Amino acid sequence: MTTVRALLLSVSITIAAGSATARPDDPGPGELFTFDAGDTVEIFDTARFRLHYARAGDHAVPAADSDTSGVPDYVEGLGDIYESVLDRYLGLGFRAPVPDNGADPANDDARFDVYLVDFGLSADGAFTTEGCGGGTCWGYMVQENDFAGYGYPSASYANRLLASHELFHAVQAAYDDGQGQVIGEGTAVWASEQFDDSLGDYEGYSGYFLDETNLPLDATGGAVVSGRTYGSVLFWQFLTERFGEDAVRRVWEASVDGAGGIDDPYWFDLVDTVAGVPFADLLGEFAAWTIYTDERADPSVSFAAGSQLDDVITTPIELPLTDDSFLVFDAGFQALRADAAGRTRIEAALAGDATDVRLALFAIGGGVLDAVAVDGTRGGIDVGEADEVWVQLVNSSRAGGAARPGLCIGDAAEVDACLAELEGPPPPDGINPPAPSCLGCSGTGATTPMTALLALALWRRRRRVSSPASAARATARP
């Protein structure tokens, strides 16, 4: 299955707490998305939201008023959507957005403000963080006024998607303002799925993660926000299906400053505690679930919507395989696939630096015919009717860096010979083996440049980041 994925990039919008700032209906210098000078901005209130809109000019909303209420149907419908979204999130036990604490004196009430302006196809919505205090933040929404020219099926569809995604950023800000974009964008996509599973963001974005499983779980994928950032929804959906509907909420609760006696907890350090299983087991099971995607989907052991997800990336290899330094980044995993023709059993073994690395083998043929989680550093799987055997390596270390175990794949005799070659005879007593002559050596003699490893470090957001849970979703267009 191939899913068409439109990459929506995020632009963080932050205003320092306590600063004098203008809202979109009273724009100041440098404001990104605002009404125009001279626009007449009207207000429509629901029980918990205040919508700001114009009837004329570039920022005009669709004018139809079928119920002759005096308020455009578009605005009334959007108000209903926001109320439904918040009902859903409160029903899941999440906090409501933090009130704006009088940051906008002209509209100082308990309602959450939503401003409808024309983004000119450059973006479609943003939760803007306006101020912070005590580890939480408050703000308001700016959203496209009519979605004319956008690629959404309908304006109603777009409003449901934007309201559910961006309002969840305001919910996140009610817990902690510095957990990074993997949980920020990942759980915002997840939240849209919980609100309306027909919206399709979860299925579409997951493919970006399935393309880069080798990166650490909390890596953004080469930028502060990228397709993989949104695609991390796959992990949060796994957490939900495996550990319950409240699992994501419990991670956010555990991330609040001071929770569990930790001054500044970080989701990546505590997600296994919330799930109640060791991180190695958590990551290993998640990695195995990714095998059951596309044509290998099996809802009995993996994602309920696995058949709607893209295929997980794999690397083809020829057997036998001997690699003296196979790179596996921490908190990452990857799968190798080998033609099973002419073999009755295939084994895999690790040598050397393999403390945190696990192996799993899968017999593949029109689906997953069999799966074996290796206990220790060596195991095998009977080929049977399989066309291919996949070998998955999972590095559960969260300490940073990477593991470089030796890797052997083949039949029993080939693996024995490979291990003998890699491990060799022990050195004489009192003599240390020579240090490696290069950084990132592999079985092919290739090296990993230091610049590449530094780039990987920049992908990580292991601690606090400067960008808040505030994002404008801009649609990348050909």
C-alpha positions as CSV (number, residue, x, y, z in Angstrom):
1,M,0.0,0.0,0.0
2,T,1.3,3.5,-0.8
3,T,-0.1,6.4,1.1
4,V,0.1,9.9,-0.4
5,R,1.6,12.1,2.3
6,A,1.5,15.9,2.3
7,L,4.1,17.2,4.6
8,L,2.8,19.9,7.0
9,L,5.7,21.9,8.5
10,S,5.4,23.7,11.8
11,V,6.5,27.3,12.5
12,S,6.9,28.1,16.2
13,I,5.4,31.3,17.4
14,T,6.5,32.5,20.8
15,I,6.0,35.7,22.7
16,A,7.8,36.2,26.0
17,A,5.7,35.9,29.1
18,G,4.6,39.3,30.4
19,S,5.5,41.2,27.2
20,A,3.3,43.8,25.7
21,T,1.9,42.1,22.6
22,A,-0.9,42.6,20.0
23,R,-3.5,40.1,19.1
24,P,-4.4,39.4,15.4
25,D,-7.2,42.0,15.6
26,D,-4.8,44.7,16.8
27,P,-1.6,43.8,14.9
28,G,1.8,45.1,15.7
29,P,5.1,45.0,13.9
30,G,6.3,41.5,13.0
31,E,3.0,39.8,13.5
32,L,2.7,36.9,11.0
33,F,-1.0,36.4,10.5
34,T,-3.4,39.3,11.4
35,F,-6.4,41.1,10.2
36,D,-5.8,44.2,8.0
37,A,-6.0,47.7,9.3
38,G,-9.6,48.9,8.8
39,D,-11.2,45.5,9.0
40,T,-14.3,45.3,11.0
41,V,-13.8,42.3,13.3
42,E,-16.8,40.7,14.9
43,I,-17.1,38.3,17.8
44,F,-19.1,35.1,18.1
45,D,-19.2,33.3,21.5
46,T,-19.8,29.7,22.4
47,A,-19.8,28.4,25.9
48,R,-16.0,28.1,26.0
49,F,-14.7,29.8,22.8
50,R,-14.6,33.3,21.4
51,L,-14.3,33.4,17.6
52,H,-13.1,36.6,15.9
53,Y,-14.0,37.0,12.2
54,A,-14.6,39.5,9.4
55,R,-17.3,39.7,6.8
56,A,-15.4,41.7,4.2
57,G,-11.9,42.0,2.8
58,D,-9.2,39.4,2.4
59,H,-10.1,37.8,5.7
60,A,-13.8,37.4,5.1
61,V,-15.4,34.1,6.1
62,P,-18.0,32.5,3.8
63,A,-21.1,34.7,4.1
64,A,-23.9,32.1,4.0
65,D,-26.4,32.3,6.9
66,S,-29.0,29.7,6.2
67,D,-30.6,29.9,9.6
68,T,-30.8,33.8,9.4
69,S,-29.2,34.0,12.9
70,G,-27.1,37.0,11.8
71,V,-23.9,34.9,12.2
72,P,-22.3,33.2,9.2
73,D,-22.9,29.4,9.2
74,Y,-19.2,28.9,8.8
75,V,-18.5,30.6,12.1
76,E,-21.3,28.8,14.0
77,G,-20.1,25.5,12.6
78,L,-16.5,26.1,13.6
79,G,-17.7,27.1,17.1
80,D,-19.5,23.7,17.4
81,I,-16.4,21.9,16.2
82,Y,-14.2,23.5,18.8
83,E,-16.7,22.7,21.5
84,S,-16.9,19.0,20.4
85,V,-13.1,18.8,20.3
86,L,-12.7,20.1,23.8
87,D,-15.5,17.8,25.0
88,R,-13.5,14.8,23.6
89,Y,-10.3,15.8,25.2
90,L,-11.9,16.5,28.6
91,G,-13.6,13.2,28.2
92,L,-10.2,11.5,27.9
93,G,-9.2,13.2,31.1
94,F,-6.9,15.9,29.7
95,R,-6.7,19.4,31.2
96,A,-8.4,22.3,29.5
97,P,-6.1,25.0,28.0
98,V,-4.8,27.5,30.5
99,P,-6.8,30.7,30.6
100,D,-5.1,33.7,29.0
101,N,-4.9,35.5,32.4
102,G,-6.1,38.8,31.0
103,A,-3.4,39.0,28.3
104,D,-6.0,40.5,26.0
105,P,-7.9,43.1,28.1
106,A,-10.4,43.8,25.3
107,N,-11.5,40.2,25.4
108,D,-10.8,39.3,29.0
109,D,-13.0,36.3,29.8
110,A,-12.6,32.6,30.3
111,R,-13.2,31.8,26.7
112,F,-10.4,30.5,24.4
113,D,-9.8,32.9,21.5
114,V,-9.8,31.8,17.9
115,Y,-8.9,34.3,15.1
116,L,-10.0,33.6,11.5
117,V,-7.5,35.2,9.1
118,D,-6.3,34.5,5.6
119,F,-3.0,32.6,5.5
120,G,-2.6,33.0,1.8
121,L,-1.8,29.3,1.3
122,S,1.4,29.7,3.4
123,A,0.0,27.8,6.4
124,D,-3.4,26.9,7.8
125,G,-3.4,27.3,11.6
126,A,-1.4,27.9,14.7
127,F,-1.7,27.8,18.4
128,T,0.3,30.8,19.5
129,T,1.9,30.7,22.9
130,E,1.5,34.2,24.5
131,G,2.9,33.7,27.9
132,C,4.1,31.1,30.4
133,G,4.4,30.7,34.1
134,G,5.1,27.8,36.5
135,G,6.0,25.5,33.6
136,T,2.7,25.9,31.7
137,C,1.7,28.3,29.0
138,W,-1.4,30.1,27.6
139,G,-2.2,31.5,24.2
140,Y,-4.7,31.6,21.4
141,M,-5.5,30.1,18.0
142,V,-5.1,31.7,14.6
143,Q,-6.8,29.7,11.8
144,E,-7.4,30.0,8.0
145,N,-10.6,31.9,7.3
146,D,-12.1,29.9,4.5
147,F,-9.5,27.3,3.1
148,A,-10.2,28.5,-0.4
149,G,-7.5,27.0,-2.7
150,Y,-6.3,24.4,-0.1
151,G,-6.2,20.7,-0.9
152,Y,-8.6,19.6,1.8
153,P,-11.7,17.6,0.8
154,S,-13.9,20.4,2.3
155,A,-13.7,23.4,4.6
156,S,-15.5,21.3,7.3
157,Y,-12.9,18.6,7.1
158,A,-10.1,21.1,7.3
159,N,-11.7,22.8,10.3
160,R,-12.1,19.5,12.2
161,L,-8.5,18.6,11.5
162,L,-7.1,22.0,12.4
163,A,-9.2,22.5,15.5
164,S,-8.4,19.0,16.9
165,H,-4.6,19.2,16.1
166,E,-3.9,22.8,17.2
167,L,-6.2,22.9,20.2
168,F,-4.3,19.9,21.5
169,H,-1.1,22.1,21.5
170,A,-3.0,24.3,23.9
171,V,-3.8,21.3,26.0
172,Q,-0.1,20.2,26.0
173,A,0.8,23.7,27.2
174,A,-1.4,23.2,30.2
175,Y,1.0,20.4,31.3
176,D,4.5,21.5,30.3
177,D,6.0,23.9,27.8
178,G,9.3,22.2,27.0
179,Q,8.8,18.5,26.1
180,G,10.0,18.8,22.5
181,Q,8.4,18.3,19.1
182,V,8.3,14.5,19.0
183,I,5.7,14.3,21.8
184,G,4.3,17.8,20.8
185,E,3.5,17.1,17.1
186,G,3.2,13.3,17.5
187,T,0.5,13.5,20.2
188,A,-1.3,16.4,18.4
189,V,-1.7,14.1,15.4
190,W,-2.7,11.3,17.8
191,A,-5.3,13.6,19.3
192,S,-6.9,14.3,15.9
193,E,-7.2,10.5,15.5
194,Q,-8.9,10.2,18.9
195,F,-11.4,13.0,17.9
196,D,-12.2,11.7,14.5
197,D,-10.5,8.7,13.1
198,S,-11.7,9.4,9.5
199,L,-9.4,12.5,9.2
200,G,-6.4,10.3,8.1
201,D,-3.5,12.2,9.5
202,Y,-2.3,9.2,11.6
203,E,-2.3,6.9,8.6
204,G,-0.6,9.5,6.3
205,Y,2.1,10.7,8.6
206,S,3.1,7.3,10.1
207,G,4.9,6.6,6.8
208,Y,7.5,9.2,7.6
209,F,8.4,7.4,10.8
210,L,8.4,4.0,9.1
211,D,10.9,5.4,6.6
212,E,13.4,6.3,9.4
213,T,13.0,3.7,12.2
214,N,16.9,3.7,12.5
215,L,16.9,7.1,14.2
216,P,16.4,7.4,17.9
217,L,12.8,7.4,19.1
218,D,13.1,11.0,20.3
219,A,14.9,12.3,17.2
220,T,13.0,14.9,15.1
221,G,14.5,13.7,11.8
222,G,17.0,16.4,10.8
223,A,15.0,19.5,11.8
224,V,13.1,20.9,14.7
225,V,10.0,19.8,13.0
226,S,9.9,17.3,10.0
227,G,7.7,14.6,8.6
228,R,9.2,12.2,11.1
229,T,8.2,14.5,13.9
230,Y,4.5,14.2,12.9
231,G,5.1,10.6,12.0
232,S,6.0,9.8,15.6
233,V,2.2,9.5,16.1
234,L,2.9,5.8,15.3
235,F,4.6,5.4,18.7
236,W,1.8,7.2,20.5
237,Q,-0.8,5.1,18.7
238,F,1.1,2.0,19.7
239,L,1.2,3.2,23.3
240,T,-2.6,3.7,23.2
241,E,-3.5,0.3,21.6
242,R,-1.0,-1.6,23.8
243,F,-1.4,0.1,27.2
244,G,-4.8,1.8,27.1
245,E,-6.6,4.9,26.0
246,D,-5.2,6.9,29.0
247,A,-1.5,6.0,28.3
248,V,-0.7,9.3,26.4
249,R,-2.5,11.4,29.0
250,R,-0.5,9.6,31.8
251,V,2.8,10.5,30.0
252,W,1.8,14.1,29.9
253,E,0.8,14.0,33.6
254,A,4.2,12.5,34.4
255,S,6.0,15.3,32.5
256,V,4.7,18.1,34.6
257,D,7.5,19.9,36.5
258,G,7.8,18.2,39.9
259,A,5.9,15.1,39.0
260,G,7.3,12.0,40.7
261,G,9.6,14.2,42.7
262,I,11.6,15.3,39.5
263,D,12.1,19.0,39.0
264,D,12.1,18.8,35.2
265,P,11.0,15.4,33.9
266,Y,11.3,14.5,30.3
267,W,8.8,12.2,28.6
268,F,11.5,10.0,27.0
269,D,13.0,9.2,30.4
270,L,9.8,8.2,31.9
271,V,7.6,6.6,29.2
272,D,8.5,3.1,30.2
273,T,7.6,3.8,33.9
274,V,4.2,5.0,32.8
275,A,3.7,1.9,30.6
276,G,4.9,-0.3,33.4
277,V,7.5,-2.3,31.4
278,P,11.2,-1.9,31.0
279,F,12.2,0.3,28.1
280,A,13.9,-2.5,26.3
281,D,10.7,-4.5,26.3
282,L,8.6,-1.4,25.3
283,L,10.9,-0.5,22.4
284,G,11.3,-4.1,21.3
285,E,7.5,-4.6,21.1
286,F,6.9,-1.4,19.3
287,A,9.6,-2.3,16.8
288,A,8.0,-5.7,16.2
289,W,4.6,-4.0,15.6
290,T,6.1,-2.0,12.7
291,I,6.7,-5.3,10.9
292,Y,3.0,-5.9,10.8
293,T,2.2,-3.0,8.4
294,D,0.9,-2.7,4.9
295,E,0.3,-6.2,3.4
296,R,1.6,-7.9,6.5
297,A,-1.0,-6.3,8.8
298,D,-2.4,-8.4,11.6
299,P,-4.7,-6.5,14.1
300,S,-4.5,-9.5,16.5
301,V,-0.9,-8.7,17.2
302,S,-0.3,-5.2,16.0
303,F,-2.0,-2.0,14.9
304,A,-5.7,-2.1,14.3
305,A,-5.2,0.0,11.1
306,G,-2.0,-1.7,10.1
307,S,-3.3,-2.4,6.5
308,Q,-3.7,1.3,6.0
309,L,-0.1,2.1,7.0
310,D,2.9,2.3,4.7
311,D,5.4,-0.4,4.5
312,V,8.3,-0.3,7.0
313,I,11.7,0.4,5.5
314,T,14.0,-2.7,5.2
315,T,17.5,-3.2,3.9
316,P,18.1,-6.1,1.5
317,I,21.1,-8.3,2.2
318,E,22.7,-11.4,0.7
319,L,23.5,-14.5,2.8
320,P,25.7,-15.3,4.5
321,L,26.3,-11.9,6.1
322,T,29.4,-11.0,8.2
323,D,29.6,-7.4,9.5
324,D,32.2,-6.6,12.1
325,S,30.6,-3.3,13.2
326,F,26.9,-2.9,12.4
327,L,25.7,0.5,13.4
328,V,22.5,0.7,15.5
329,F,21.6,4.0,17.0
330,D,20.3,4.2,20.6
331,A,16.5,4.0,20.9
332,G,16.3,3.0,17.3
333,F,15.7,-0.1,15.3
334,Q,16.0,-1.4,11.7
335,A,15.2,-4.6,9.7
336,L,17.3,-6.5,7.2
337,R,15.7,-8.9,4.7
338,A,17.2,-11.9,3.1
339,D,16.0,-14.2,0.4
340,A,15.1,-17.5,2.1
341,A,15.3,-19.6,-1.1
342,G,17.1,-23.0,-0.7
343,R,17.4,-22.7,3.1
344,T,15.5,-24.5,5.8
345,R,16.6,-22.4,8.7
346,I,18.3,-19.0,9.1
347,E,20.1,-17.9,12.2
348,A,21.4,-14.5,13.4
349,A,24.0,-13.7,16.1
350,L,25.6,-10.7,17.7
351,A,29.2,-10.3,18.8
352,G,31.1,-7.7,20.7
353,D,29.3,-4.4,21.6
354,A,25.8,-5.9,22.0
355,T,24.8,-5.1,25.6
356,D,21.6,-3.2,24.7
357,V,20.9,-4.7,21.3
358,R,18.1,-7.3,20.8
359,L,17.4,-9.5,17.8
360,A,14.1,-10.7,16.3
361,L,13.5,-12.8,13.3
362,F,10.4,-12.9,11.0
363,A,9.5,-15.4,8.4
364,I,7.7,-13.5,5.6
365,G,5.5,-14.8,2.8
366,G,2.3,-13.1,2.0
367,G,2.3,-11.9,5.6
368,V,4.2,-12.7,8.7
369,L,4.3,-16.5,8.9
370,D,6.3,-16.8,12.1
371,A,8.2,-14.5,14.5
372,V,10.9,-15.3,17.0
373,A,12.2,-12.9,19.6
374,V,15.8,-13.9,20.4
375,D,16.7,-14.5,24.0
376,G,20.3,-13.7,24.2
377,T,22.6,-12.9,21.3
378,R,21.9,-15.8,19.0
379,G,18.7,-17.4,17.6
380,G,17.1,-18.7,14.5
381,I,13.9,-19.3,12.7
382,D,12.7,-22.2,10.5
383,V,12.1,-21.0,7.0
384,G,9.1,-23.2,6.2
385,E,7.0,-21.7,3.4
386,A,8.6,-18.2,3.8
387,D,10.0,-16.3,0.8
388,E,12.1,-14.1,3.0
389,V,13.5,-13.9,6.5
390,W,13.7,-10.5,8.2
391,V,16.2,-9.8,11.0
392,Q,15.4,-6.8,13.2
393,L,17.9,-5.2,15.5
394,V,16.7,-3.0,18.3
395,N,19.0,-0.9,20.5
396,S,17.3,0.0,23.8
397,S,20.0,2.2,25.2
398,R,18.9,5.8,26.1
399,A,22.4,6.9,27.0
400,G,23.2,8.5,23.6
401,G,25.5,7.4,20.9
402,A,25.2,4.0,19.2
403,A,26.0,0.4,19.4
404,R,28.3,-1.4,16.9
405,P,27.9,-5.1,17.4
406,G,29.3,-7.7,15.1
407,L,26.5,-9.3,13.1
408,C,26.3,-12.7,11.6
409,I,23.4,-14.1,9.5
410,G,23.2,-17.4,7.7
411,D,22.8,-21.1,8.5
412,A,24.2,-22.6,11.7
413,A,27.6,-23.4,10.1
414,E,27.9,-20.0,8.5
415,V,27.1,-18.2,11.7
416,D,29.6,-20.4,13.6
417,A,32.3,-19.4,11.1
418,C,31.3,-15.7,11.2
419,L,31.5,-15.7,15.0
420,A,34.9,-17.4,15.0
421,E,36.1,-14.7,12.5
422,L,34.7,-11.8,14.5
423,E,35.5,-12.9,18.0
424,G,38.9,-14.6,17.2
425,P,41.1,-16.2,19.8
426,P,41.5,-14.3,23.1
427,P,44.7,-12.1,23.4
428,P,47.5,-13.5,25.5
429,D,47.4,-12.6,29.2
430,G,48.5,-9.0,29.9
431,I,48.2,-7.9,26.2
432,N,45.4,-5.5,25.2
433,P,43.9,-5.7,21.8
434,P,44.7,-2.8,19.5
435,A,42.4,0.2,19.4
436,P,40.1,0.6,16.3
437,S,41.8,2.6,13.6
438,C,38.7,4.5,12.5
439,L,35.4,5.9,13.8
440,G,32.4,4.1,12.4
441,C,34.2,1.2,10.7
442,S,31.9,-1.3,9.1
443,G,32.2,-4.8,7.6
444,T,32.8,-3.2,4.2
445,G,35.6,-0.9,5.4
446,A,33.4,2.2,5.1
447,T,33.6,4.9,7.7
448,T,31.0,7.2,9.3
449,P,32.4,10.8,9.1
450,M,32.4,12.7,12.4
451,T,30.3,15.4,10.6
452,A,27.5,12.8,10.1
453,L,27.6,11.8,13.8
454,L,27.4,15.5,14.8
455,A,24.4,16.0,12.4
456,L,22.7,13.1,14.2
457,A,23.3,14.8,17.5
458,L,21.5,17.9,16.2
459,W,18.5,15.7,15.4
460,R,18.1,14.9,19.0
461,R,15.9,16.8,21.4
462,R,16.7,14.9,24.5
463,R,16.2,17.7,26.9
464,R,14.5,21.1,26.9
465,V,14.1,22.8,23.6
466,S,13.5,26.5,22.9
467,S,10.4,26.0,20.8
468,P,7.1,25.7,22.7
469,A,4.1,23.6,22.0
470,S,3.1,26.2,19.5
471,A,2.9,25.5,15.7
472,A,1.7,26.8,12.5
473,R,1.0,24.0,10.0
474,A,2.2,25.1,6.6
475,T,1.4,22.9,3.6
476,A,4.4,22.1,1.4
477,R,3.3,22.3,-2.3
478,P,5.0,21.2,-5.4
